[in-house]
Amino acid sequence: MWVRSDSDFGALVRSERKKRDWSQRELADHVGVSAVWVSQIERGKPTAHFGLILRTLRALDIPLWAGKLPAQTEPTESPVDLDSLVEP
């Protein structure tokens, strides 16, 4: 899934959370935030601390790839190692 907006990111988080059959509270516990924060992110909240976004991606085992791609192609480079970016 390409994430191009706040609402795209929220939809991705919700989808991945539900695949794991986690409640918002369970995801919040994994990330170290409140269930309200998870709810706001899933609804497309436009502001969030980047570190918390990275922790959310890590909790859901979602790889992060950044870079310019030719039109309509899949990434060919390795994803960013979130473990090296996020403090445990």
C-alpha positions in Angstrom: 0.0 0.0 0.0 1.3 3.4 -0.9 0.9 5.9 1.9 0.5 9.4 0.5 -1.6 11.1 3.1 -2.5 11.1 6.8 -5.7 9.2 6.1 -3.8 6.6 4.1 -1.4 6.0 7.0 -4.4 5.7 9.4 -6.1 3.2 7.1 -2.8 1.2 6.9 -2.5 1.1 10.7 -6.1 0.1 11.2 -5.8 -2.6 8.6 -2.7 -4.1 10.0 -4.0 -3.9 13.6 -7.2 -5.7 12.6 -5.1 -8.4 10.8 -3.5 -9.2 14.1 -6.9 -9.1 15.9 -5.6 -6.4 18.2 -7.8 -3.8 19.9 -6.7 -0.2 19.8 -5.7 -0.6 23.4 -3.5 -3.6 22.5 -1.7 -1.7 19.8 -1.3 1.3 22.1 0.3 -1.0 24.7 2.8 -2.2 22.1 3.6 1.3 21.0 3.6 2.9 24.4 0.8 5.4 23.7 -2.8 5.8 24.7 -5.7 4.1 22.9 -6.9 7.7 22.1 -3.7 8.3 20.2 -4.2 5.2 18.2 -7.8 6.2 17.4 -6.7 9.6 16.3 -4.0 8.2 14.0 -6.4 5.7 12.5 -8.8 8.6 11.7 -6.0 10.5 9.9 -4.7 12.9 12.5 -2.3 15.2 10.6 0.2 15.7 13.4 2.1 13.1 15.3 5.6 12.7 16.7 7.7 11.0 14.1 9.3 8.7 16.7 5.8 7.4 17.6 5.0 6.8 14.0 8.2 4.7 13.7 7.3 2.8 16.8 3.8 2.1 15.4 5.3 0.8 12.2 7.7 -1.4 14.2 4.9 -2.8 16.4 3.0 -3.8 13.3 6.0 -5.1 11.5 5.5 -2.7 8.6 8.6 -1.9 6.6 9.4 1.7 5.8 10.8 2.5 2.4 11.6 6.0 1.3 12.9 7.2 -2.0 11.9 8.4 -5.5 10.5 5.7 -7.7 9.9 5.6 -11.4 6.1 5.8 -12.2 4.2 2.7 -11.3 7.0 0.5 -10.1 7.7 -1.4 -6.9 10.6 -0.4 -4.6 13.9 -2.2 -5.4 16.0 -0.9 -2.6 16.0 -2.4 0.9 13.6 -1.0 3.5 14.8 1.2 6.3 15.9 -0.8 9.4 13.4 0.6 12.0 15.3 -1.1 14.8 18.3 1.2 14.1 16.0 4.3 14.2 13.8 3.5 17.2 14.9 3.3 20.7 13.6 0.2 22.6 
